[in-house]
Amino acid sequence: MARSILLTGATGFLGRYLLRDLLVRGRSVGVLIRGNAEQSADERLDELHDFACESSSRTLPRPVLLEGDLRTPNLGLDAAERSWLAREADAVVHSAAYVAYQPTPDGEPWETNVNGTYRLLELCQSLGIAELHHLSTAFVCGDRRGTAFEDELDLGDGTGNAYEQSKFAAEQLIHDYSGMRTTIYRPSIVVGDSATGYTSTYHHFYRFLELGVRLSGQGGKKRTRRQNLSIRLPLTGEEAQNIVPVNWVSQALLEILSQPRRHGSTYHLVASRSMRLREICAILGDLLGFEGVSWVGSEGLPDATALESLVLDQFKEYWSYLRANVIFDRRNLLRALPDLPPPAFDAAFVSRLLAFAQRDNWGRNRSRPAERDGSSLGHYLERVLPMRMKNSPVAEVLPDGLIFVLDVRGPGGGQWSYRCDEGSLRVWRGRAADASVAYRMEAPALADVLQRRQTAQQAFFDGRIDIEGDAEKAMKLALLIEQFLAHDNEVSPLETERIHAVG
Amino acid sequence: MPSAEMSRPVVEGVRFSTADHVLEGELAYPEDRDTPLGAVVLAGSHPLLGGNMHNNVVRGLGDGLAERGWATLRFNYRGVGRSEGPRVDVARHMAEFWQTSHVSGEMDLWQDVQGAVDFMRATLDPSLPLVLIGYSFGCALLPAVGRAANPAALIAVAPPLGKHDYSNFADSRCPLLAIVSEDDFTLEQPRLKAWFDTLPEPKRLVQKASDNHFFRGHEPWLVETASAFLEEHLP
């Protein structure tokens, strides 16, 4: 039986796919997440879990939250969290990374990418976790020309950007660290989902895509007559760009992860064929209705027009990628995954990326997490229910010491453990190992019970709730919950009305 | 006994009186039969453990047997749903119930089953055979009703033998079918055997793992088992 996996970087673009795909594969996952200024770690996990359920159309269990930060000793995990890891986890998928192409005043990207990786390795070693799956980047090859091999680590002249240098240093660190069986994955340029176009970030390729939309002046809509841009670019147009969709990267990594005999190697998670810049430009021109981009070679553009200067300024951050002309060796990848070729980067794919980005207004009008509905199921179960139970006549008949679990699947779901404790309910996230009773259900079934559209017992008889553990206690406790809800509804009908109907 | 035919049931909401209360029920009968094969009264599980007329076992047997030609009545005990009677007083009942799985006065609910039998006798041709079916706690109420009602058959589904007195089933004078789930949390095999040995013939014990005490997903099997028994034993 596979044990749990510790996943770092789940809030990242690729991380959320890794989390989803691990859950879909039935793996138990503990995720290292830190809170930020806008959201608590819990809320961030809620959002990731919702994404996993919605994008897979599955009701997936909520992962175990390990609230911590790669930038603090022991990753900021408390004793209980470390004990959970020691007991449950046997592998770590390390996808956390700080993406900054220039050094920041607080030491990034090295602090997270190198020192954070070191802290993770130390923690894993102290907890007996011996299997590491490390997300690197194909661009640890820096400015190399020719073929970059999977089995070598060579930054060329060492002139890669800060991010590449930090990822290179992290690989070196891992390579020199004994006691871990390490598998390294190096994706190339990662873009949105090849099936849906979904992305959560708008860097790199998207900057060019959006620039194309603006210059063509058509908001991405095709026009009958092409807009002539008359732009010269100081490139040859032959530069090779290796682009892969996020869903394939995640799938490929997890496929290798599921084959222990393939562990211990390095894999370039890259496209079988790189695209020439002029090919990409042609696809964009067809989609957006522009022409007139010319390639004047790599010698620079001393007499750039104002428009050309603007475009080059947009490219500045990515110049090293645009000029890269490296071929990525894929022999390890092909040996491990002969039947999982990456989807082709073609006009249909780009058009899906474009359509999603435009619907999402390039990420600019995404609702802020703080605006999420404050009356969520989690909020009700953790705050409102225990508080109101105290004032309920049911409190005095709560069986002291009884521990029960609500295991709620689907969007808004999660696992909550409750202990009846002298007339009150003590609640915590996760599944108590010593619970007498666990109720398993999908979120809409629980919402129906809480809003008294159906009693808990009836939902059980109708097969919408399952019971694990002591069936008699479970039925009796369900009655107590019903009695509580009936009384609570009489006292304050609005409170239960406000629980949003999940699903 | 004519062979049972499958026909769509009609389900009517009904109200009937017992000695003390007016109870609600659902009468199910075949749409395309002038005379049903007989009357079936269903006594559900404990009202504090989901015992109501919407329970999957009660509803499954009620509708399933009606499809096979029987007129069936399921109902809510006093104080449940829209049946008259005192509601559960949490503070008074729950502590006791949590500890013992009993509440005072629960055995009086046999009067509710009696009211259901009286209603069926008054509604249908009283010469039709009467079958009493109990599920869980409802099984314990059957003998008290059976003494006066003179049923043609008794069916006990998942009788929780350790929780009530079932010794008076030995006095029954009609065919008896016991259906037990092998993975029932209330089941004690030695007690089941000892009890079943005391019962007069004709009798049958059918056991199968059927979702603990609850038979979720096994309702058609319950109908099939009950129907086959009735076909075999009723004249």
Interface residues (C-beta under 8 A of the other chain):
Chain A: P393 V394 E396 V397 P399 T455 Q457 Q458 F460 F461 D462 G463 D470 A471 E472 M475 K476 A478 L479 L480 Q483 H487
Chain B: L48 L49 G50 N52 H54 N55 N56 V88 V90 A91 M94 A95 F97 W98 S101 F185 T186 N212 H213 F214 R216 G217
